[in-house]
Amino acid sequence: MKVWTAALAATLALGGAFAVPASAQTPAPPPTVAPAPWIAPDFAVPTLIEGPGFKLVPLGPALTEIDYRAYMSSIAHLQKTFTRSASWPNDQITLKDAVVDMETEAGRFARRESFAYAVLTPDGLRERGSVYVYPSKVPGHDAQVMMWVTAADYEAGFDAELYTWVKGWIARDWPFRSVAYPGRAIPWEQWDAMVAKSKGG
C-alpha cells in the first residue's frame, strides 16, 4: 500500500494521468454578451392611448377590416406621401392578405420587435391612420417613428395634428433619447441616403 501511494504521489507531482487536464485548468472565457435590446425589457409598452379626437391601439387581426378600408381608400395618397412605392397599398391587396399583415404586426408587437398602432376614432369604428415605432435603421437614433393618415383626414388637417401629438407622446412616454421621423423632420431623400450609408452603400 505504501509503495502504491508513493507511486501515485509521484505521478500526480509529474502531471501524469491523474493530474487535472490543462484545458480544465484554464479559466473559461466570459460568455458573449448579447447586444442590448433596442428597448428596455422592463419598459411597459403602451397599449391604449387617448388623444384629442382619437385613440391608439395596437394593430392586430381584430382590426383587419377597418385598417383595410382605411388604406384602400387612400392608395394614391399613401403611395405618394408614405411608402413612395406602388407595392403598398395597391388595388390587388385582398382582405386575406390584410389578415396576414395584421397577424405579422401583432407578432412583432408581442415580441417587442416593433410597435404598430391604429389611430381610431374615439368610438373605435373608423381608422384615421397608423403610427409605427421601429428600431432605427440609422446609427445615432434609438428609434424611428412613421405615420400616415387617410386622404380624407389629410385634407382635414389631421396629419399635422397627429405628427405634433405623436412627437410629444414619444418624448413623454417612451424611453428613447434620439428619435428619427423620416419623411418629416428628416426628408425622405436624406433618410434614404443615411440608410444606404449605414449599409455600406
C-alpha positions as semicolon CSV with decimal commas, in nm:
position;residue;x (nm);y (nm);z (nm)
1;M;0,000;0,000;0,000
2;K;0,284;0,236;0,086
3;V;0,455;0,158;-0,248
4;W;0,129;0,231;-0,443
5;T;0,074;0,554;-0,250
6;A;0,425;0,673;-0,322
7;A;0,386;0,593;-0,692
8;L;0,057;0,777;-0,707
9;A;0,208;1,082;-0,541
10;A;0,494;1,079;-0,788
11;T;0,257;1,053;-1,082
12;L;0,050;1,347;-0,963
13;A;0,359;1,552;-0,895
14;L;0,478;1,493;-1,252
15;G;0,141;1,582;-1,406
16;G;0,061;1,227;-1,506
17;A;-0,263;1,051;-1,585
18;F;-0,426;1,152;-1,261
19;A;-0,346;1,522;-1,299
20;V;-0,620;1,770;-1,395
21;P;-0,609;1,828;-1,773
22;A;-0,459;2,159;-1,877
23;S;-0,782;2,257;-2,053
24;A;-0,972;2,225;-1,727
25;Q;-0,716;2,444;-1,551
26;T;-0,767;2,733;-1,799
27;P;-1,047;2,969;-1,697
28;A;-1,337;2,965;-1,942
29;P;-1,375;3,287;-2,144
30;P;-1,658;3,513;-2,029
31;P;-1,987;3,446;-2,206
32;T;-2,062;3,659;-2,508
33;V;-2,284;3,946;-2,406
34;A;-2,588;3,977;-2,630
35;P;-2,646;4,318;-2,785
36;A;-2,863;4,540;-2,573
37;P;-3,226;4,528;-2,684
38;W;-3,344;4,834;-2,874
39;I;-3,598;4,891;-2,599
40;A;-3,560;4,812;-2,231
41;P;-3,713;4,474;-2,141
42;D;-3,888;4,621;-1,837
43;F;-4,050;4,905;-2,031
44;A;-4,429;4,875;-2,027
45;V;-4,528;4,936;-2,388
46;P;-4,847;5,145;-2,411
47;T;-5,148;4,954;-2,544
48;L;-5,427;5,211;-2,521
49;I;-5,354;5,578;-2,564
50;E;-5,616;5,851;-2,565
51;G;-5,557;6,153;-2,785
52;P;-5,765;6,459;-2,874
53;G;-6,032;6,316;-3,103
54;F;-5,868;5,976;-3,147
55;K;-5,715;5,681;-2,969
56;L;-5,423;5,449;-3,044
57;V;-5,444;5,072;-3,008
58;P;-5,205;4,801;-3,134
59;L;-5,274;4,674;-3,483
60;G;-5,391;4,314;-3,492
61;P;-5,635;4,072;-3,656
62;A;-5,938;4,222;-3,481
63;L;-5,875;4,548;-3,669
64;T;-5,822;4,393;-4,011
65;E;-6,137;4,521;-4,179
66;I;-6,123;4,883;-4,062
67;D;-5,749;4,902;-4,129
68;Y;-5,805;4,759;-4,476
69;R;-6,080;5,009;-4,551
70;A;-5,862;5,297;-4,434
71;Y;-5,561;5,236;-4,655
72;M;-5,755;5,107;-4,954
73;S;-5,948;5,435;-4,953
74;S;-5,620;5,625;-4,989
75;I;-5,398;5,424;-5,225
76;A;-5,265;5,710;-5,438
77;H;-5,226;5,938;-5,136
78;L;-5,022;5,683;-4,939
79;Q;-4,807;5,583;-5,235
80;K;-4,714;5,949;-5,274
81;T;-4,675;6,059;-4,913
82;F;-4,588;5,749;-4,712
83;T;-4,446;5,447;-4,890
84;R;-4,337;5,625;-5,211
85;S;-4,394;5,289;-5,376
86;A;-4,665;5,115;-5,575
87;S;-4,615;4,795;-5,373
88;W;-4,827;4,914;-5,075
89;P;-5,103;4,985;-5,077
90;N;-5,230;4,870;-5,415
91;D;-5,565;4,762;-5,555
92;Q;-5,458;4,396;-5,572
93;I;-5,440;4,355;-5,194
94;T;-5,712;4,124;-5,065
95;L;-5,871;4,100;-4,724
96;K;-5,690;3,769;-4,683
97;D;-5,360;3,948;-4,743
98;A;-5,463;4,204;-4,485
99;V;-5,522;3,934;-4,222
100;V;-5,168;3,804;-4,272
101;D;-5,032;4,156;-4,238
102;M;-5,223;4,212;-3,915
103;E;-5,102;3,882;-3,771
104;T;-4,746;3,983;-3,859
105;E;-4,779;4,320;-3,689
106;A;-4,931;4,162;-3,378
107;G;-4,647;3,910;-3,361
108;R;-4,383;4,181;-3,387
109;F;-4,556;4,378;-3,114
110;A;-4,572;4,074;-2,884
111;R;-4,200;4,003;-2,943
112;R;-4,118;4,373;-2,891
113;E;-3,955;4,394;-3,233
114;S;-4,166;4,689;-3,344
115;F;-4,490;4,856;-3,242
116;A;-4,766;4,938;-3,490
117;Y;-5,076;5,126;-3,380
118;A;-5,408;5,201;-3,542
119;V;-5,528;5,557;-3,497
120;L;-5,901;5,516;-3,438
121;T;-6,193;5,748;-3,383
122;P;-6,293;5,757;-3,015
123;D;-6,574;5,507;-3,080
124;G;-6,329;5,270;-3,249
125;L;-6,540;5,241;-3,564
126;R;-6,307;5,410;-3,812
127;E;-5,933;5,417;-3,861
128;R;-5,786;5,758;-3,932
129;G;-5,431;5,633;-3,985
130;S;-5,146;5,439;-3,828
131;V;-4,834;5,506;-3,622
132;Y;-4,524;5,284;-3,633
133;V;-4,244;5,275;-3,376
134;Y;-3,942;5,086;-3,512
135;P;-3,579;5,035;-3,416
136;S;-3,376;5,286;-3,615
137;K;-3,208;5,180;-3,939
138;V;-2,955;5,459;-3,890
139;P;-2,691;5,477;-3,613
140;G;-2,732;5,764;-3,371
141;H;-3,104;5,717;-3,323
142;D;-3,277;5,485;-3,077
143;A;-3,591;5,458;-3,283
144;Q;-3,763;5,576;-3,596
145;V;-4,128;5,674;-3,595
146;M;-4,350;5,696;-3,901
147;M;-4,719;5,760;-3,950
148;W;-4,987;5,808;-4,211
149;V;-5,344;5,930;-4,222
150;T;-5,616;5,867;-4,478
151;A;-5,657;6,106;-4,769
152;A;-5,973;6,249;-4,616
153;D;-5,805;6,308;-4,279
154;Y;-5,505;6,461;-4,453
155;E;-5,729;6,709;-4,631
156;A;-5,891;6,792;-4,297
157;G;-5,550;6,885;-4,149
158;F;-5,523;6,582;-3,921
159;D;-5,178;6,480;-4,046
160;A;-5,009;6,783;-3,892
161;E;-5,213;6,745;-3,572
162;L;-5,118;6,379;-3,535
163;Y;-4,749;6,444;-3,600
164;T;-4,734;6,714;-3,333
165;W;-4,917;6,495;-3,084
166;V;-4,704;6,185;-3,157
167;K;-4,380;6,376;-3,104
168;G;-4,500;6,483;-2,761
169;W;-4,623;6,134;-2,674
170;I;-4,296;5,967;-2,776
171;A;-4,090;6,223;-2,582
172;R;-4,310;6,191;-2,275
173;D;-4,394;5,820;-2,254
174;W;-4,114;5,630;-2,431
175;P;-3,756;5,573;-2,313
176;F;-3,576;5,697;-2,625
177;R;-3,306;5,962;-2,628
178;S;-3,299;6,026;-3,002
179;V;-3,589;5,958;-3,237
180;A;-3,587;5,996;-3,614
181;Y;-3,901;6,099;-3,803
182;P;-3,835;6,001;-4,165
183;G;-4,033;6,196;-4,420
184;R;-4,098;6,469;-4,165
185;A;-3,811;6,602;-3,952
186;I;-3,577;6,427;-4,196
187;P;-3,668;6,448;-4,569
188;W;-3,714;6,110;-4,737
189;E;-3,421;6,164;-4,974
190;Q;-3,187;6,241;-4,684
191;W;-3,316;5,947;-4,483
192;D;-3,273;5,708;-4,775
193;A;-2,913;5,825;-4,816
194;M;-2,848;5,776;-4,444
195;V;-2,989;5,423;-4,455
196;A;-2,779;5,339;-4,760
197;K;-2,467;5,472;-4,590
198;S;-2,535;5,265;-4,278
199;K;-2,548;4,957;-4,501
200;G;-2,220;5,048;-4,665
201;G;-2,385;5,162;-4,984
